[in-house]
Amino acid sequence: MMSVKSDLAVRTVVHLARQSGPPVSHETLATTMQTTPAKMNEIMVGLLHADIVSKPHGPLGGFRLLRRPESLSFYDVINAVEQTALSAPLRPTTHTKQLDETRTQLEATYRIMTIAQYLRDETKA
């Protein structure tokens, strides 16, 4: 279970990891990810602040992946764009224990799943 915002961030980082050419413009990313420029800007600001992407200035402006896909986990990407950390406590309900256990398992998966691993698995499918 991943928020729409987190999903967009992960898909954007995966897209950037596939790129070997010049930096990718904000507009190209928004079009490719089928989202609005405003939503893409929100995602990219989080990724920039987390040092996941860089944005060179000048005529070759755009975004490129700053970290190697092997050292970048889904958790890193999700934490960069979400206002609330994945491990923030839930409000008590009758199902809090089960939800906490599920979220703990999901968080563990996000921490070990790297962008590089995702790309390798994607090519096998």
C-alpha positions as CSV (number, residue, x, y, z in Angstrom):
1,M,0.0,0.0,0.0
2,M,1.6,3.2,-1.2
3,S,0.2,6.7,-1.5
4,V,-0.4,8.2,-4.9
5,K,2.4,10.7,-4.1
6,S,4.8,8.0,-3.1
7,D,3.9,6.0,-6.2
8,L,4.6,9.0,-8.4
9,A,8.0,9.6,-6.7
10,V,9.1,6.0,-7.1
11,R,8.0,5.9,-10.8
12,T,9.9,9.2,-11.4
13,V,13.1,7.9,-9.8
14,V,12.8,4.6,-11.8
15,H,12.4,6.7,-15.0
16,L,15.4,8.8,-14.1
17,A,17.5,5.7,-13.3
18,R,16.8,4.5,-16.9
19,Q,18.1,7.7,-18.4
20,S,21.7,7.9,-19.6
21,G,21.5,11.1,-21.6
22,P,21.1,14.7,-20.6
23,P,19.1,15.8,-17.6
24,V,15.3,15.4,-18.0
25,S,13.2,18.6,-17.9
26,H,10.4,19.2,-15.4
27,E,7.9,19.4,-18.3
28,T,9.1,16.1,-19.8
29,L,8.8,14.4,-16.5
30,A,5.3,15.7,-15.9
31,T,4.2,14.5,-19.4
32,T,5.9,11.1,-19.1
33,M,4.5,10.5,-15.6
34,Q,1.0,11.7,-16.8
35,T,0.7,14.3,-14.0
36,T,0.5,18.0,-13.7
37,P,3.6,20.2,-13.6
38,A,2.5,21.4,-10.1
39,K,2.4,17.8,-8.7
40,M,5.7,17.0,-10.4
41,N,7.3,20.1,-8.9
42,E,6.1,19.0,-5.4
43,I,7.7,15.5,-6.0
44,M,11.0,17.0,-7.4
45,V,11.4,19.5,-4.5
46,G,11.3,16.5,-2.0
47,L,13.7,14.5,-4.1
48,L,16.1,17.5,-4.4
49,H,16.0,18.2,-0.6
50,A,16.8,14.5,0.1
51,D,19.8,14.6,-2.4
52,I,18.2,11.9,-4.5
53,V,18.2,14.0,-7.7
54,S,20.2,17.0,-8.8
55,K,19.2,19.9,-11.1
56,P,22.1,21.3,-13.1
57,H,21.7,25.0,-13.9
58,G,22.1,26.5,-17.4
59,P,21.1,25.4,-20.9
60,L,21.3,21.7,-19.9
61,G,18.9,22.2,-17.0
62,G,16.7,19.4,-15.9
63,F,16.9,16.6,-13.4
64,R,19.1,13.6,-13.1
65,L,19.5,10.9,-10.5
66,L,22.2,11.9,-8.0
67,R,22.5,8.6,-6.1
68,R,23.3,5.2,-7.6
69,P,20.2,3.0,-8.0
70,E,22.0,0.3,-6.0
71,S,22.2,2.6,-2.9
72,L,18.7,4.0,-3.2
73,S,15.8,2.2,-1.6
74,F,12.1,2.7,-2.0
75,Y,12.0,3.8,1.6
76,D,14.5,6.6,0.8
77,V,12.3,7.9,-2.0
78,I,9.0,7.6,-0.1
79,N,10.5,9.4,2.9
80,A,11.7,12.2,0.7
81,V,8.2,13.1,-0.5
82,E,5.9,12.2,2.4
83,Q,5.1,14.6,5.2
84,T,4.7,11.8,7.7
85,A,7.4,9.2,8.2
86,L,6.3,5.7,7.5
87,S,7.0,4.7,11.0
88,A,4.9,7.4,12.6
89,P,2.5,5.9,15.2
90,L,-1.1,5.2,14.3
91,R,-4.0,6.6,16.3
92,P,-5.4,3.8,18.5
93,T,-8.2,1.8,17.0
94,T,-9.5,-1.8,17.5
95,H,-7.1,-2.9,14.7
96,T,-4.0,-0.9,15.6
97,K,-1.9,-3.9,16.4
98,Q,-2.6,-5.6,13.1
99,L,-2.1,-2.4,11.1
100,D,1.2,-1.7,12.9
101,E,2.5,-5.2,12.1
102,T,1.5,-4.9,8.5
103,R,3.0,-1.4,8.2
104,T,6.2,-2.7,9.9
105,Q,6.5,-5.5,7.3
106,L,5.8,-3.1,4.4
107,E,8.4,-0.7,5.7
108,A,11.0,-3.5,6.0
109,T,10.3,-4.4,2.4
110,Y,10.7,-0.8,1.2
111,R,13.9,-0.5,3.1
112,I,15.6,-3.5,1.4
113,M,14.1,-3.0,-2.1
114,T,16.4,-0.8,-4.2
115,I,15.7,1.0,-7.4
116,A,18.4,-1.2,-9.1
117,Q,16.7,-4.3,-7.8
118,Y,13.4,-3.1,-9.1
119,L,15.0,-2.4,-12.6
120,R,16.5,-5.9,-12.6
121,D,13.2,-7.6,-11.6
122,E,11.4,-5.5,-14.2
123,T,13.5,-6.8,-17.1
124,K,12.9,-10.4,-16.0
125,A,9.1,-9.9,-16.2
